[in-house]
Amino acid sequence: MNLSFFDQFTSPCLLGIPLILISMLFPTLLLPTPTSRWITNRLSTLQSWLLCLITKQLMIPLNKKGHKWALILTSLMMFLLMINLLGLLPYTFTPTTQLSMNMALAFPLWLATLLTGLRNQPSISLGHLLPEGTPTLLIPALIMIETTSLLIRPLALGVRLTANLTAGHLLIQLISTATITLLPIMPTVSILTTTILLLLTLLEVAVAMIQAYVFVLLLSLYLQENI
């Protein structure tokens, strides 16, 4: 029984071919195709408004130099948002529950922000490793601590996203299994657990959106430190 709970996090295969790439590319089909017409349908207008709102929120902590990253950050936000939300549907697979994928997204972008800072302002970027006014005896220890905290940032990004989504999916499966098991035995308790399941599902929708936003927001804050 314990193994079946984690079967949902196993990448599905067809004829030995992993289908994770299809599940990652499928959200792009939901995006509207660019058009030169002034008047579009309501869905395209809503999606355009959402893109503008997300871009505006992500660009608030950045200065004008950081606005060059608007396309990358907004695209990543929409990518994570759609994957997280689609993963809540029945009989679907959520690629963002895989730590390897989250690390593949977090590490290159974090490294890009770090290299941007070392190229544009090396003194200021390296100055973050040693706070001003530090006693001489504490300098070696603080440099090691700050370097460790800097290097652990991409791991924290990936683990945070993976852990939150994995915990939510496990809770939904546990409560749904309890609901089905209790239905013939204690119908009243089963109805109560069904109500809890619906509330938990709404919570998971919010968590899916919030975690996608937090992932990209932290990247934008890391970028602001280096530009």
C-alpha positions in Angstrom: 0.0 0.0 0.0 2.8 2.4 0.8 4.4 1.9 -2.6 1.1 2.6 -4.4 1.0 6.1 -2.9 4.2 7.0 -4.6 3.4 5.4 -8.0 1.9 8.8 -9.1 5.4 10.3 -8.9 6.8 7.8 -11.3 7.3 9.0 -14.9 4.9 7.2 -17.1 6.3 5.2 -20.0 4.9 4.0 -23.3 6.8 1.2 -25.1 9.8 2.0 -22.8 9.8 5.7 -23.8 9.3 8.2 -20.9 6.4 10.5 -21.5 7.6 13.3 -19.3 8.6 15.3 -22.3 5.1 15.2 -23.6 3.7 16.3 -20.2 6.2 19.2 -20.2 5.3 20.4 -23.7 1.6 19.9 -23.4 1.0 23.2 -21.5 2.3 25.2 -24.5 -0.7 24.1 -26.5 -2.9 26.1 -24.1 -1.2 29.4 -25.0 -2.8 31.5 -27.6 -1.1 31.9 -31.0 0.1 35.4 -31.8 -2.3 37.4 -34.1 -2.2 40.8 -35.7 -5.9 41.4 -35.2 -6.9 44.1 -32.8 -10.0 42.3 -31.6 -9.6 38.8 -30.3 -11.8 36.4 -28.3 -12.3 36.7 -24.5 -10.0 33.8 -23.7 -7.1 35.4 -25.5 -7.8 38.8 -23.9 -7.9 37.1 -20.5 -4.6 35.4 -21.1 -3.0 38.6 -22.4 -4.2 40.4 -19.3 -2.8 37.6 -17.1 0.6 37.7 -18.8 0.8 41.5 -18.4 -0.1 41.2 -14.7 2.5 38.5 -14.1 5.2 40.4 -15.9 4.4 43.6 -14.0 4.6 41.8 -10.6 7.9 40.1 -11.5 9.5 43.3 -12.8 8.7 45.3 -9.6 11.8 44.4 -7.7 14.1 44.8 -10.7 15.7 47.9 -12.2 15.8 48.7 -15.9 18.8 46.5 -16.5 16.8 43.5 -15.2 13.9 44.1 -17.5 15.9 42.2 -20.2 15.0 39.1 -18.3 11.3 39.7 -18.5 10.7 37.2 -21.3 12.6 34.4 -19.5 11.0 35.0 -16.1 7.5 35.4 -17.5 7.8 32.3 -19.7 9.1 30.3 -16.7 6.3 31.5 -14.5 3.6 30.5 -17.1 5.4 27.1 -17.7 5.5 26.2 -14.0 1.9 27.5 -13.4 0.4 25.4 -16.1 2.3 22.3 -15.2 1.4 22.6 -11.5 -2.3 23.2 -12.3 -2.6 20.5 -14.9 -1.0 18.0 -12.5 -4.0 18.4 -10.2 -6.3 16.8 -12.8 -7.1 13.0 -12.4 -4.8 10.6 -14.2 -2.2 13.2 -14.9 1.5 13.4 -14.2 3.2 16.4 -12.6 6.8 16.8 -13.8 7.5 19.4 -11.1 7.3 16.7 -8.4 10.6 15.5 -9.8 13.6 17.0 -8.0 15.8 16.4 -11.1 13.6 18.6 -13.3 13.3 21.4 -10.7 17.1 21.4 -10.2 17.5 21.5 -14.0 15.4 24.7 -14.0 16.9 26.3 -10.9 20.6 25.7 -11.3 21.2 27.2 -14.7 19.1 30.3 -14.0 20.8 30.8 -10.6 24.2 30.4 -12.2 23.2 32.9 -14.9 22.3 35.5 -12.3 25.6 34.8 -10.4 27.7 35.1 -13.5 25.9 38.3 -14.5 26.9 39.8 -11.2 30.5 38.7 -11.4 30.8 40.1 -14.9 29.1 43.5 -14.3 30.1 44.3 -10.7 32.6 41.7 -9.4 33.6 43.7 -6.3 30.0 44.2 -5.1 29.1 40.6 -5.8 32.1 39.2 -3.9 31.4 41.8 -1.2 28.2 40.0 -0.3 30.4 37.2 1.1 31.8 39.4 3.8 29.5 41.9 5.7 31.0 45.3 6.4 32.5 45.7 9.9 33.1 42.0 10.5 35.7 41.3 13.2 38.9 39.9 11.9 38.6 36.6 13.8 35.2 35.9 12.2 36.2 36.6 8.6 37.1 33.0 7.6 34.0 31.5 9.3 31.7 34.1 7.8 33.1 33.7 4.3 32.5 29.9 4.5 29.0 30.4 5.8 28.0 33.0 3.2 29.6 30.9 0.4 27.6 27.9 1.6 24.3 29.9 1.7 25.0 31.2 -1.8 25.7 27.7 -3.2 22.7 26.2 -1.5 20.2 28.6 -3.2 19.4 26.5 -6.3 19.0 23.4 -4.1 16.6 25.3 -1.9 14.6 26.4 -4.9 14.3 22.9 -6.3 13.6 21.2 -2.9 10.9 23.8 -2.0 8.9 23.3 -5.1 9.3 19.5 -5.1 8.4 19.2 -1.4 5.3 21.4 -1.5 3.8 19.7 -4.5 4.7 16.2 -3.4 3.2 16.7 0.1 0.0 18.1 -1.4 -0.5 15.2 -3.9 0.2 12.7 -1.1 -2.4 14.3 1.2 -5.0 14.3 -1.6 -4.4 10.6 -2.3 -4.5 9.7 1.4 -7.8 11.5 2.1 -9.4 10.2 -1.1 -8.4 6.7 -0.2 -9.8 7.1 3.2 -13.1 8.5 1.7 -13.6 5.5 -0.5 -12.7 3.0 2.3 -15.1 4.6 4.8 -18.0 5.0 2.4 -19.6 1.5 2.9 -18.7 1.4 6.6 -19.4 5.0 7.9 -21.1 7.1 5.3 -21.3 10.1 7.6 -17.6 10.2 8.2 -17.0 9.6 4.5 -19.1 12.7 3.7 -17.0 14.7 6.2 -13.8 13.5 4.6 -15.1 14.4 1.2 -15.7 17.9 2.3 -12.1 18.0 3.7 -10.9 16.7 0.3 -12.7 19.4 -1.6 -11.2 22.1 0.7 -7.8 20.5 0.4 -8.1 20.5 -3.4 -8.8 24.2 -3.4 -5.8 24.7 -1.1 -3.6 22.7 -3.5 -4.7 24.9 -6.4 -3.6 27.9 -4.4 -0.3 26.2 -3.5 0.4 25.3 -7.1 0.0 29.0 -8.1 1.9 30.4 -5.1 4.9 28.0 -5.5 5.3 28.8 -9.2 5.3 32.5 -8.3 7.7 32.1 -5.4 10.1 30.1 -7.5 10.3 32.9 -10.1 10.2 35.7 -7.6 13.2 34.4 -5.7 15.1 34.1 -9.0 14.2 37.8 -9.7 15.5 38.7 -6.3 18.8 36.9 -6.9 19.0 38.7 -10.2 18.5 42.1 -8.5 21.4 41.4 -6.2 23.7 41.0 -9.2 22.7 43.8 -11.5 
